[in-house]
Amino acid sequence: MIKNLVAIIKLIIYYFAYQLGFGAVTMLISKCIAPMDMTTMTSLAMVASTLTMAWHLIHFKYVDLKHDKYKTLSWMVLCVSAVFVMAATYVLNVIIEQMGVPNTMEETFIAMSNNPFGFITIALLAPVLEELLFRGAIEGRLLQQWTNPWTGIVVSSLIFGVIHMNPAQIPFAFLMGLMFGWLYYRTGSLLPGIVGHVLNNSIAAANMILYGHTTIEEQMDNVEMMWAWVVVAIVGSIFTALWLNNHIGIIDEKKMIYRKEK
């Protein structure tokens, strides 16, 4: 238990340290070599830190992709997983908006979405890294630690939510983490979570480019229609979850090998 806890704490420290380190580097480059605006500096720092952290996880075997079960997944499972995630996240987005939870990072995300490097980070790089880190590395260790898999799934999801440090994102990320964590546990592969995560972030980034601060309700300009789609999405998420529950197996996480970082 102690070894896994220490490993998880180290990973979180590395996660933030790479961001701060590359943030300082881009700031220095902007000041001394090539002047950049804050959004470009932030976006480039995020690209560099995300790629470096992903390398770190794979190089030190926190995530062993050789054991990933992606080769055994059918296209049907991947497609249904994507529908499940998109239906559920639509419901979550509407509910969180209706609750009026403050989004302290909204301006930053809109600016980054309109920057090429920022868009790539939000839509592609961050989702892949977060699945490698929070599902592959952190949840993977917790599944080894506890007999009840939901303990590991919930704890890793809580860490995933809190790490975002944005009131609007914390509950959303936590609930998304439960979905991705369940998919990882049931399929033995990070791929369904990565696909769903990339789709969610890509649509969110595109939405910020097209609509900026406009809410889902304002975009639809029809409250009844919005809630009708919520009902459809709830039904869709339930049916897809049931289908997945009946068509994918449970992996033995204890057979996965994790090597302590040197």
C-alpha positions as CSV (number, residue, x, y, z in Angstrom):
1,M,0.0,0.0,0.0
2,I,2.8,2.4,1.0
3,K,4.7,1.8,-2.2
4,N,1.7,2.5,-4.4
5,L,0.8,5.6,-2.4
6,V,4.4,6.9,-2.8
7,A,4.3,6.2,-6.5
8,I,1.0,8.0,-7.0
9,I,2.3,11.1,-5.0
10,K,5.5,11.1,-7.1
11,L,3.5,11.0,-10.3
12,I,1.3,13.9,-9.3
13,I,4.4,15.9,-8.3
14,Y,6.0,15.1,-11.7
15,Y,2.8,16.1,-13.4
16,F,2.9,19.6,-12.0
17,A,6.6,19.9,-12.0
18,Y,6.8,19.4,-15.8
19,Q,4.1,22.0,-16.3
20,L,5.9,24.5,-14.1
21,G,9.3,23.7,-15.6
22,F,8.2,24.1,-19.2
23,G,6.2,27.2,-18.3
24,A,9.4,28.8,-17.0
25,V,11.3,27.7,-20.1
26,T,8.7,29.2,-22.5
27,M,8.6,32.4,-20.5
28,L,12.4,32.6,-20.7
29,I,12.4,32.0,-24.5
30,S,9.7,34.6,-24.9
31,K,11.7,37.1,-22.9
32,C,15.1,36.5,-24.4
33,I,14.7,35.0,-27.9
34,A,11.2,35.1,-29.4
35,P,8.5,37.2,-27.9
36,M,5.1,35.4,-27.4
37,D,1.8,36.2,-26.0
38,M,0.6,34.5,-22.8
39,T,-1.7,32.1,-24.6
40,T,1.0,30.9,-27.0
41,M,3.5,30.5,-24.1
42,T,0.9,28.5,-22.1
43,S,0.0,26.3,-25.0
44,L,3.6,25.5,-26.0
45,A,4.4,24.7,-22.3
46,M,1.4,22.4,-22.1
47,V,2.5,20.6,-25.4
48,A,6.0,20.1,-24.0
49,S,5.0,19.0,-20.5
50,T,2.3,16.7,-21.8
51,L,4.6,14.9,-24.2
52,T,7.3,14.7,-21.5
53,M,5.0,13.3,-18.9
54,A,3.6,10.7,-21.3
55,W,7.2,9.6,-22.1
56,H,7.9,9.4,-18.4
57,L,5.0,7.1,-17.7
58,I,5.9,4.8,-20.6
59,H,9.7,4.9,-20.2
60,F,9.6,4.0,-16.5
61,K,6.9,1.4,-16.9
62,Y,4.2,3.1,-14.9
63,V,2.1,2.1,-17.9
64,D,3.1,-1.0,-19.8
65,L,1.3,-0.7,-23.1
66,K,2.4,-4.3,-24.0
67,H,-0.2,-5.5,-21.6
68,D,-3.0,-3.3,-23.0
69,K,-5.9,-5.4,-24.3
70,Y,-6.7,-3.0,-27.2
71,K,-6.0,-5.8,-29.8
72,T,-8.8,-7.9,-28.4
73,L,-11.4,-5.1,-28.6
74,S,-13.9,-5.1,-31.4
75,W,-14.9,-2.0,-33.3
76,M,-18.4,-2.4,-32.0
77,V,-17.2,-2.1,-28.4
78,L,-15.2,1.0,-29.3
79,C,-18.1,2.6,-31.1
80,V,-20.6,1.8,-28.3
81,S,-18.1,3.1,-25.7
82,A,-17.8,6.4,-27.6
83,V,-21.6,6.7,-27.8
84,F,-21.9,5.9,-24.1
85,V,-19.3,8.6,-23.2
86,M,-20.8,11.3,-25.4
87,A,-24.3,10.7,-24.3
88,A,-23.3,10.8,-20.6
89,T,-21.1,13.9,-20.9
90,Y,-23.9,15.8,-22.7
91,V,-26.1,15.2,-19.7
92,L,-23.3,16.2,-17.3
93,N,-22.6,19.4,-19.2
94,V,-26.2,20.5,-19.1
95,I,-26.6,19.7,-15.4
96,I,-23.4,21.5,-14.4
97,E,-24.4,24.5,-16.4
98,Q,-27.8,24.6,-14.8
99,M,-26.3,24.4,-11.4
100,G,-24.3,27.5,-12.2
101,V,-20.9,26.1,-11.0
102,P,-18.3,28.8,-11.7
103,N,-15.8,28.1,-14.4
104,T,-12.7,29.9,-13.4
105,M,-10.7,28.6,-16.3
106,E,-13.2,29.5,-19.1
107,E,-11.2,32.5,-20.5
108,T,-8.0,30.5,-20.5
109,F,-9.7,27.5,-22.3
110,I,-11.3,29.8,-24.9
111,A,-8.0,31.5,-25.6
112,M,-6.2,28.1,-25.9
113,S,-8.8,26.6,-28.1
114,N,-8.3,29.4,-30.6
115,N,-4.5,28.8,-30.6
116,P,-3.3,25.9,-32.8
117,F,-1.0,24.5,-30.1
118,G,-3.6,25.0,-27.4
119,F,-6.2,23.2,-29.5
120,I,-3.9,20.2,-30.1
121,T,-3.2,20.0,-26.4
122,I,-6.8,20.2,-25.2
123,A,-8.3,18.0,-27.9
124,L,-5.6,15.3,-28.3
125,L,-2.5,15.4,-26.1
126,A,-4.2,16.1,-22.7
127,P,-6.8,13.3,-23.1
128,V,-4.2,10.7,-24.0
129,L,-1.9,11.7,-21.2
130,E,-4.7,11.8,-18.6
131,E,-5.8,8.3,-19.6
132,L,-2.2,7.0,-19.3
133,L,-1.8,8.7,-16.0
134,F,-5.1,8.5,-14.1
135,R,-6.3,5.2,-15.5
136,G,-3.2,3.3,-16.6
137,A,-0.8,4.3,-13.9
138,I,-2.9,5.4,-10.9
139,E,-6.0,3.3,-11.2
140,G,-3.9,0.4,-12.4
141,R,-2.0,0.4,-9.1
142,L,-5.1,0.9,-7.0
143,L,-6.8,-2.0,-8.7
144,Q,-3.9,-4.2,-7.6
145,Q,-4.1,-2.9,-4.1
146,W,-7.8,-3.4,-3.3
147,T,-10.1,-6.4,-3.7
148,N,-13.1,-4.2,-4.6
149,P,-12.4,-2.6,-8.0
150,W,-14.8,0.3,-7.4
151,T,-12.6,1.5,-4.6
152,G,-9.7,2.0,-7.0
153,I,-12.0,3.5,-9.7
154,V,-13.5,6.0,-7.3
155,V,-10.3,7.0,-5.6
156,S,-8.5,7.5,-9.0
157,S,-11.5,9.5,-10.2
158,L,-11.4,11.7,-7.1
159,I,-7.8,12.5,-7.8
160,F,-8.6,13.1,-11.5
161,G,-11.3,15.6,-10.5
162,V,-9.4,17.5,-7.8
163,I,-6.3,17.8,-10.0
164,H,-8.2,20.1,-12.4
165,M,-8.6,22.7,-9.6
166,N,-11.6,24.3,-11.4
167,P,-15.0,24.3,-9.7
168,A,-16.8,23.5,-12.9
169,Q,-14.4,20.8,-13.9
170,I,-14.0,19.0,-10.6
171,P,-17.5,17.2,-10.5
172,F,-17.4,16.8,-14.3
173,A,-14.0,15.2,-14.3
174,F,-14.8,13.0,-11.3
175,L,-17.9,11.6,-13.0
176,M,-16.0,11.2,-16.3
177,G,-13.3,9.4,-14.4
178,L,-15.8,6.9,-13.1
179,M,-16.9,6.2,-16.7
180,F,-13.4,5.9,-18.1
181,G,-12.2,3.9,-15.0
182,W,-15.1,1.4,-15.4
183,L,-14.3,1.0,-19.1
184,Y,-10.6,0.4,-18.3
185,Y,-11.4,-2.1,-15.7
186,R,-13.9,-4.0,-17.8
187,T,-11.9,-4.0,-21.1
188,G,-8.4,-4.0,-19.8
189,S,-7.6,-1.3,-22.4
190,L,-7.0,2.4,-22.2
191,L,-8.3,2.8,-25.8
192,P,-12.0,3.2,-25.1
193,G,-11.3,5.9,-22.5
194,I,-8.8,7.6,-24.9
195,V,-11.3,7.6,-27.7
196,G,-14.1,8.9,-25.5
197,H,-11.9,11.5,-23.9
198,V,-10.5,12.8,-27.2
199,L,-14.0,13.1,-28.6
200,N,-15.3,15.0,-25.5
201,N,-12.4,17.4,-25.5
202,S,-12.4,17.9,-29.2
203,I,-16.1,18.8,-29.2
204,A,-15.6,21.1,-26.2
205,A,-12.7,22.9,-27.8
206,A,-14.5,23.3,-31.1
207,N,-17.6,24.6,-29.2
208,M,-15.4,27.2,-27.5
209,I,-14.1,28.4,-30.8
210,L,-17.6,28.6,-32.4
211,Y,-19.6,29.8,-29.4
212,G,-17.2,31.2,-26.8
213,H,-19.1,31.9,-23.5
214,T,-22.5,30.8,-24.9
215,T,-24.2,28.1,-22.9
216,I,-25.9,25.0,-24.3
217,E,-29.3,26.5,-23.5
218,E,-28.4,29.7,-25.4
219,Q,-27.0,27.7,-28.3
220,M,-30.2,25.8,-28.7
221,D,-32.4,28.8,-28.1
222,N,-35.1,26.3,-27.0
223,V,-35.2,25.0,-23.4
224,E,-37.7,22.3,-24.1
225,M,-35.5,20.9,-26.9
226,M,-32.4,20.9,-24.7
227,W,-34.2,18.9,-22.0
228,A,-35.6,16.6,-24.6
229,W,-32.1,15.8,-25.8
230,V,-31.1,15.3,-22.2
231,V,-33.8,12.6,-21.9
232,V,-32.6,11.0,-25.1
233,A,-29.0,11.1,-23.9
234,I,-29.9,9.5,-20.5
235,V,-31.7,6.7,-22.3
236,G,-28.8,6.3,-24.7
237,S,-26.2,6.2,-21.9
238,I,-28.2,3.6,-20.0
239,F,-28.7,1.3,-23.0
240,T,-25.1,1.6,-24.1
241,A,-23.8,1.0,-20.5
242,L,-26.0,-2.2,-20.3
243,W,-24.8,-3.4,-23.7
244,L,-21.2,-2.8,-22.7
245,N,-21.7,-4.5,-19.3
246,N,-23.0,-7.6,-21.2
247,H,-20.4,-7.7,-24.0
248,I,-17.0,-7.0,-22.4
249,G,-15.1,-9.1,-19.9
250,I,-13.3,-8.3,-16.6
251,I,-9.6,-8.3,-16.6
252,D,-7.3,-9.6,-13.9
253,E,-5.4,-6.5,-13.1
254,K,-3.0,-8.3,-10.8
255,K,-1.4,-10.0,-13.9
256,M,-0.2,-6.6,-15.1
257,I,3.4,-5.8,-14.4
258,Y,4.5,-2.5,-13.1
259,R,8.1,-1.7,-12.5
260,K,9.3,0.7,-9.9
261,E,10.8,3.9,-11.3
262,K,14.6,3.9,-11.2
